[in-house]
Amino acid sequence: MIPWMKKKWTTFSITLFALSLLFSGVQLHAQKEVLVGAGHNQEHTTKKEKQVQSLKIQSGTKQNTINVPFIEDFAKSVGYPHPDLWEDNLAFINHQYSDNPVSIGVATLDAINAEGDIYKNANSSGFSADTLTSNPINLNFSSEDSIYLSFYYQPGGPSDLPELSDSLVVQFYNPDSMKWKSVWNVAVFQDTIHIEKDIRNQKTDSVIVKNAPFRQVNLPIKQDKYLKKGFRFRFRNYASVADSDFNSLLSNIDHWNLDFIRLDTARRYNDTTINDVAFIEPMKPLLNNYESIPWDHWTNANADEMNDSIYITYSNIGDKTWNISREFIITDKMGDNSPFTFTGGTGDDIPPYTTETYPRRINYIFPENNRDSALFEIKSYLRTYIISGRAPYRWNDTISYNQKFFNYYAYDDGTAENGYGVPFEGSENSKVALKFHNYKADTLQGLQIFFLHNLDTTRRHFKILVWENDNGEPGDIIHSENGFRQIYEDGVNRFHNYSFREKPYLDEGDYFVGYQKFTTEMLNVGFDVNRINNDKLFYFVDGQWRQSGYEGTVMVRPILGDYIAPSNDAPTSIEDKKAKEPPEIELYPNPARNYLNVEIDDADISEYSARIYSIQGTLVKSIPRLNRTIQIGRLNQGMYIFELINAQNVPVNRKKFMVKD
């Protein structure tokens, strides 16, 4: 427990604390199936890189100083914090881990490090976990300039709620003394109440956190020791892990979500209004039931699965009326078809503090190609009659969704908010089964399964099973294979492909796929709470099948077709083997220092991986799944070679870049 949290506990508080440690991060249903905390699994980062990042922060290593206003709504990037504003990469920038955000995109602090593992110093009484640290800021102003730092925070969201002794802290950095000082915190002292505290003036306030909305905080910066060039601020998460006799339950991520951070002059304590209209929810798929359907099954599935509308949700988060137009574009990312653009109408006035969900009917047919996969980007963006007034928030007026037609059926959106399983005594040999409809007679190649990282690093063995459908429940077993074990893939929410040795042929119809475990521990399979399909999820224990009581989707995907791809969320083989022009790569800034931006012409960057070599040919960095921004802060000065690798693990282009100190 950190010093400012010390207090005399009442008997009631001690009882709550003990109970929270016993069941911390664990939801139980009928004492059989459970959900445990899940965490982001960002791109693999070596311990050395993390140590270098930490040393930079603590020692005040010189970096580019940014000027006010400092505005961050986390809409610009997904994955890492954007290096233009942030110094470290431990927070997870995402669209899934919050309820009703201020605008699309939040930063989530939890107990999971950059490798996707729970921090090595984790314990049940409290430890320092994620940090989000600003780059140096020029605050060379007078106290009369009325500088305020404001932000929104939310405990929990759809995943894990912080427990007793967990807290979120804001700290300011003194450039002269090179020391950090806590100025604000919110801590958990009861199971449903947090205490928010402005440490400098001892002001406290209680916050009810069950289904808590985002809450705004406005902190003045008046002391001369902070009003200097080189000022920083940071958020720190103090977390705790569950205490359990079952190793597989040792998981607790204690989410704190952050949104819309603003630091500027000429502000006041009651300056809480943001005059903007912004998307607040991610776009949904154009399919009625699935996130992905095998491309050569789509002709059969089209009539049942194609949605006739695109739905977008946006909000006026300020006190003025905006006149907006809603625009759309669909781009064939793997074909040669021209983008399909259309409008959602103009002249729509959205009143202050109003949220709208707009359905745009669409008569669109996904064009055929000569490949066995397809990918379409569906994008929507908002336009207003005042461009300059919304310029600081321009990133939150655009959302997109990649409609995938790869070689699997997927209900889940690819991001796990929890881990699912069946633990406890008597659960040995229990089974989990997920129903899917196969639209075309085809070969079942295997399953994609996403396993979560947690304190339990044991890789347990399991059996994969395929069942016939028996009146909506698993029936006779039609395929069974043993000898599989948990594989934890490096990267962001990466699945592992489990290929069958003998591949069953499935006629069109309903089937169940799943697994059987052999110990009392759970397997911690990813669970997506944003896609509700528990009517298709069953578990077998005590001699009977039961429908899951948890709303969501277990992250298991059946793979159909003649080919099984490498273990990533990417297209499968390409039937057209004709030579193609390599994709063009743009790297900037070049020379670079702490980060490198990557642009690829006419391609979805997330479908590529990359490697970086020294000019002598030594591999210095692997990027399992490519983002538009790559952290290169640990690379020494010199010339390097960037190698782009496609979904089939084949290098397709190379380009040189320079790193300078």
N, C-alpha and C positions, 0 to 999 in steps of 0.2 A: 504494500500500500504506500503510495507516495505521501510525503510529509503533510501537505495541506489537507489530506483526507482523514487524518487521525481524529478520532472522536470517541466518546464513550458510547458504547453500544448498549441499548436496552435489551432485556431478555427477548422481546419480540423481534428486534432487529437481528439478533444472533440466530434466532430460529429461521428467519427468512434467508439469512446468509447461508446457513447450512443447507437448507432446501435448494437454494439456487445453485450451489456447487454440485449437489447430487444430480440435478436434472439440467444443469446449464447447457444450453445449446442443443438439447434433445427434446423433440416432440414425440409423444407416444400416442398410438391409436390402438385401442383394445389390448394394450400391453404386448403387442406382437410386432407390427411393422413400425418403423420409426423414421423420422427425418432428423438429420444432424446438420450442423453448420457446414456450408461450403465456402470456398474462397476463390478469388481470382487466381489464375495461374498465368501470370504474365510471361512474356518471352524470357527464355532462360538467361539468367545473369550470373556470372561467376562471382564467387565470394570476393575475389580480388577486386573486381569492378565495384562491388558494393562498399568495400572498405575504402577505396579511393574516393567514392562519392561522399562517404561519411566524413573522411578527413577534410575534404574540400569545404564541407559545411561548417565543421567545428573550427577550422583554422582561418576561415574567412578568405580562402583563395580568391584572388581577383577574377571577376567575371564581368561581362558586359553589364553596365548599370542601366536600368530602364527608368523612364520618366513616368510621372503620373499624368493622366489617370491610369491606374491599374484596374483593368476590367477583365474578369474571367467568368464565363458562364459554362465552361466545359462542353461547348457544342462543337468546337473546332476539330477535335481529335478523339479517338477511342483507343484505349489501352494505356499508354503512358501519358503523364502530364506533359503539356507542350513545353519544350525547352526554351522558348522565347520568354516564358514567364516563370518557370519553375526549375529549381536546382536539382531535385532528386526525382526518382522514378518509382517510388514505393506505393503511392496511391493508385487506385484502379479507376480509370475514366470510362464510364459506361452509360448505357441507356436502360438497363434492366434492374438495377439494385435499389431503386427508390420508388416510393408511392407519391404520385401527384407532385412532381418536381416543379420548381419555378419556371424553368425552361428545359428543353431537351438536353440531356447530358448532366451527370453529376460526378464528383470525385468521391470514391468510397475508401474509407480507412478501416482496416480490419486487422486480424492477427496473423495474416498470411504474408510471407515475404515475397520478394521478386521471383524466387524460384517456384512459387506455388506451395511451399511448405510452411507449416506453423513455425514461428520463430523459435530458435534453439533455446532461448531463455524463458520460454513459456512456462507458466505455472498457474495454479488455481487461485492465487491471492492477488495477482496483478503484476503486469510487466509492461515495459515500453514497447510498443509495436510499430505501426506505420507512422510515417511522417510526411507532411507535404510542406516544402520550404520554398519560399519565393526567391527569385534572383535578387541581387542587390538593387535597391531602389533609391533614386535621388530624392531625399526628403529635406533638402537644404532650404527650409522655409522657417517662417516665424510661427509661434503658437497662435498668433492672431489670424493666420491663414485658415484656421478652422479645418484641420485635417481629420477625417474619420475613415476607419476601416469597417466596412459592413459585410455581412455574409449571412447565408441561410444554412441551417443545419437540421438534420432529421436523424433521430436514433432509430436504428432497425430498418424499417422499410419492409419489403416482402420476405426478407430472409431472416437474419438473426438479430434479436434485440439485445443490447448491452445488459449485463447483469450487475449485481451488487459488486462494488469496488471498481467497476469500469468507468472510464471518463474520457472526455475530449477536452484538450487544453489548447489555448492560444498563447503563443510566446512572441515577444519582441526582442530584436537583436540590437545591442549597443555597439556601433562600429568602433568606438574608441576603446572600450574595455574588452571587446570581442566576446561578450557574454550574453546568454539568453536569459530572459526573465518571464515567468508566467504572469499573464495579465487578466486572464479569463478562463473559466472552466465550467463544464457541466458534468456532474458526477451522479452516480446511481446510489441511492441510499434506501430505496424500497423497490419492490418488484415492479411497480407501475408508476413511480414518481422519481424524477430526476431533480437535482438542485442546481440551478444555474447561478454562477457567482462571478461578479466583477471584482477581482481580487484587490484592485487598487483602492476602491472605496467601500469594500466589504458589502456591496449591494448583492442581495440574493433573491432568487425567485424560484418557485417550484414549477415544474413542467410535467404535465400528465403525458406519459409516453406511449400508452397503449393506442395503436393506430394513430400515432402522432403525425400531424402535418409538419411541413417545414416551418421553422421559427427563425425570425430575423434578429440579428444582433448588430448593434451599432456602437463601435468603440472609438472614442476620441484619442488622438495622439498629440499630446500637449507638451510632454517633457522634452527639454532641450537635448537630453542625451540620445533621443531617437530622431530628432529633427536634423538629420545629417545625411550626406551622401553615403551610401552603403548600408542603409537601414534594410532589415529583412523582417519578415514575419513568418511564422510557421504554425501548423496544426499538428498536434501529437495525439495519438490514440493509446490510452492505457487499457489493456485488455486482460482477460483471464480465460483459461481453458477449463473444460469440464473435468470433474473428478469422478471416475467410474472404474468399476472392476472389469469392464469390457474395453479392451484397447481400441477397438474400432469406433467407440463413442467419444474418444478423446479428441474432440474437435469443437471449437467455439470461435467464431470470427468477430462477434461483437461489432456490428456495422455502425458506422457513423457516416452519413451522407452529407456532402457540402455542395452548395450551389450559389451562383451569382455573387461572386466576391468583387467588391469595389473599394478602391482606395483613391481618395481625391481631396483636393482643397475646396474651400468655400462650401462646406457642408454643415449640417446641423444635426442634433441628436434625433430630431423627428424627420430627418431627410431619409425616408424609407421607400419612396415611390420610384419605380423604374418604368419610364414611359416607353413601352415596347410591346409588340405583339409577337409571340413566339410559339413554335411547336412545343408541345409538352409530352407527347407520346410517340414512340417509334411507329413506323408504318408496319402494317400487318401484311401477310402474304396474300397473293391473289388466288390462292387455293382455299377451298372450303375446309379441308380437314388436315392437310399435310403442309409441311414446310418444303419438302422435296419429294418428287416422284421420279422414278427412272424415266429418262427421256423417251425411250422406245415403248413405254407403257402409256404415254400421255394421250395418244389418239383414243385409246379405250377409256381413259379416265376423264377426258375433257368435259363430257356432258354432266358428270356428277361433281367434278371438282372445281371447275372454273367459276370464280366469283364474278358477279356482274358489276361490282363497284369497287372503287378504291376509297378507303376511309382515312381521313386525316383529322387530327385533333390539335387545336391551337388555342391560345389564350391571350387575352388582353390583360397584361399584368400591371398596367398603369391606370391613371385616373382621367385619361383623355380617350375620345373616340377615334378609332382608326378606320380608314377606308382602304380595303385590301382587295387584291385579286389573287386567285389561287391557280397556279400554273403546274403543269405536269409534263413529264417526258419519260418515255420508255426506250431504253437502249439495249440492242442485242449485242452483248459483250463477246459472244463467240461466233457471230455470223457477220455477214457483209451487208445487212439491211440498214437502211437509213433510220435514224432516231424518229420515233413517233411522238409528236408533240401535240398537246391539246390544253385547253383552258378550263378552269372551274368557274368562270364567270367573274365579272368585275362589278364594282360599285357596292360591295357588301360592307356595311358599317357594323363594326363590332364594338359594343359599348364597353365602358371601363369594367375591369374585374369580371369579365365574362369568358367562359370557356365554350367553344363550339366544336362539335364533331360533324364534319362535312363528308357526306357520301357522294362521290363523283361516279355516276354510271359510266361504264366503258364498254365499247364493242370492239374488243381487241382480240386478235388471234395470234398466238405465238407462232412465228414463222418457222418452217422446217429448215433443217440444215443437214449436211452430210456427215455429221458427227454423232457419237452416241451419248453426248451430254449437251446441255444448253444452259445459258446463264443470261438473265435479263435484269438490268438495273431499272427499278421504278423509282423515280425521283419526283418530289413535289417541293415547290418553293413559293413563298409569299412575296407579294409586291405591295408597296404603299406609295401614296402620292408624295410622301416626304422621305427622300432617300437619306439625306444628310443627318436627320434627327435620329435615325436608327443605325447609323454607320457603326457605332461601337459594338452593336449586338448583331451584326450581320450574319454570324454563323448559325444562329438559332432559327433562322427563317428558311432553312433547307433541311429536308430529311430524305433518306433514300432507303430502299430495301432491295436486296439481291434475291430475286426469285430463281431458285436453283432447280435444275432438272438433272440430277447426277445419278449415280447407280444405286441409290438406296431410297427406301421410304423413311421419312423422318417426320415425327410430330413435333419434336422439340425445336426451340429457336437457337440452339447451340450454346447457351449459357446456363450454367448450373447455379441456382440459388441455394440448394440444399443437397444433402446426400441421402439416398434412400437405401433401406435394407431391413432385414428381419433378424434381429439378434436375440439374446437371452437364452436361458436354459430351455431345452425342448425344441429349439429351432434348428438343430442339426438336420441336414438333408432337406431343409425347406426349399421351396421353389418360387420363382417370380416369373410371371408370364405377361406379355404385352400383345394385344390383338392388333392385327392390321389386315387391310383388304388388298389382295394382290389383283391388279387389274388385267394382267396378261400372263398366260402360262409361260413359265420361265424357270431358269436354274437359280436356286438359292445358294449363293457363294459363301455366305457366312454372316456375321454380325459386326456392326460397329458398336462399341461400348465405351462410354466415358467414365473412368474411375477417378475419384477425388483423392487428392493428397490430404493427409492429416498426420497427427503424431504417430499413428500406427503405420509403420513402413513395411509390415509383413505383406508379401505378395502371395495371397491365398489361391489355392486351386479351386476350380469349379467346372461344372459340366454345362454344355449348351444343349438346349432341347428345342424341338419344334413340335407343336401339337396341332391336331385337327380342331376345328371349331365345333363345339357341342352345345347348341342353344345358348351361345353367348359366353360360354366358359371353356377353358381348355379341356379337350377330349383325349383321344388316343394319341400317344407319342408316335410321330412318323419319322423322326430323326433324332439321334442322340450321339454326341461326341464328347469324350472326356479328355483330360490332359491340358486344359487351358488354365492360365493363372493371370492375376491382375497385372496389367502393364500401365504405368503412368507415363504418358507422353509429355515431352517438353513442349511448351507453347501455350497459347491462349485457348482454353477449352478444347483441347485436342482429343479426338477419339482414337481408339486403337482398333484396327481391323483384325478380327479373328476369322481366319479362312478355314473352311471345312476341308477335311481330307476326302470325304465322300460327299458329293454335292447333290442334294435331293432336287427333284424336279417338281415344281408346284403348279397345279392347274389354277385357273382364275378362281378366286373365292377368298373366304376369310380363314386366317390362320393365327396361331399364337407362336411367338418366339420368346425365349428367355433363358434362364439359367437355374442351376441347382448348386447350392453350397454344401459344405460338409462339416462345418464347425459351428459353435454358438456365436461366433463373431459375424458381423454384417460385412457385406462386400463394398459398401459405400459407392453405389452407382449414382452418377449425377442425376439431379431432379430439377426440372424446369417448372417453376410455379406460374409462369406467364402463359403457358399453353395448357388448358384444362382437358385432360383425357383420362381421368381416373376411372371412368366407366369402362375403359379398355384394359385396365391394369388389375391383375389378380395375384394373390400370393397364397401358397399352399403350406399349411402347418396344422398339426394335430389332426391329420387325416382328411382335411377338407379345404376346398378353394374358397377364398374370401375376396370380395372386391375391395380395392384400396379405399381407405377413408380420407386420403389426402388429395386435395385438388392440385393437379399438375400433371407432369409427364416424366416418366423415367426415361433416361437418355440411352435407349437401345434402338438400333436401326438395322433392319434386314437389308442385305445387299443382294440385288438381283442382276442377272445378266451373264455374259460370257467371260467377264474379266473382273478381277478385284484390284483396286488401286492401292498405292502406298497408304500408310496410316496418316491421312490428313483429310480435312474437310474440303475436298477439291474435286474437280471433274475426273472422270475415269479415263480410259484410253481414248485416243482419237482415231477414228476409222480412216480418215483421210490422211494418208501418210506422205502426201506430196510435200515437197520442200516449201517452206514458208519464209518470208522475210523475218529476221529476228526483230523483236520489239525494241523500239528506241528507248534509251535510258537517258534521263536528265538528272544529274547530281548537283546539288547546290546547298549551301555556299561551297565554292571550290576555289581557293583553299578553304578547309573547314577546321573547326576546333572541337567543340563539345558535341555537336550533332550534325547529321547529314540528312537532307531532304531528298527523297527519291520520287521521281515521276516516271511513269511508263505510259507510252502512247497507246490509246485505244485498248486498255486492258484493266482488269480488276487486280489491283496490286496485291490483295490478300491471297490470291491464288498462287503466288510465287513465294519461293524462299530465296536465300542469298548466302554467299560466303564472301568474306573479305580476306585477301592475301597481302602479305608484304610484297615489295617489289622483287624480293629474292624467292618468292613462291611459298613462303610459310603461311599456313592457315592461322589467322589471328582472331577471327570472329565468325560464328555461324548464326544465322538468323532463320529459325525454323519456319516462321511465318512473317512475311514482309509487311511492315507498316510504312507509312509515308515519311516518318521521321525515325532515324536510327541514332541511338546514343553511341558516340565514339570517344567519350571523354578519356578512356584509359589508353587509347592508342598514342604511341610516341610520334613525334614529328617525323614526317617523311612521306614518300610516295606509296600508294596502296592501289590494289586492283579490286574492283567490285564485280562479282560474278553473279548474274541473275540465273535462277534455276526454276524451271517450269514444274507443273504438277506431277509430271512423270519422272521427276528428279533428274532432268537432263539440263545441263548448262546451255543457255540460249543466247547470252550476250555478256560482254565484259566491257568495263570502262575504268579508266584511271582517275584517281582523285588525290589531292594533297591534304595532309594534316599539318597545321602550324600551331605552335605554342602561342 
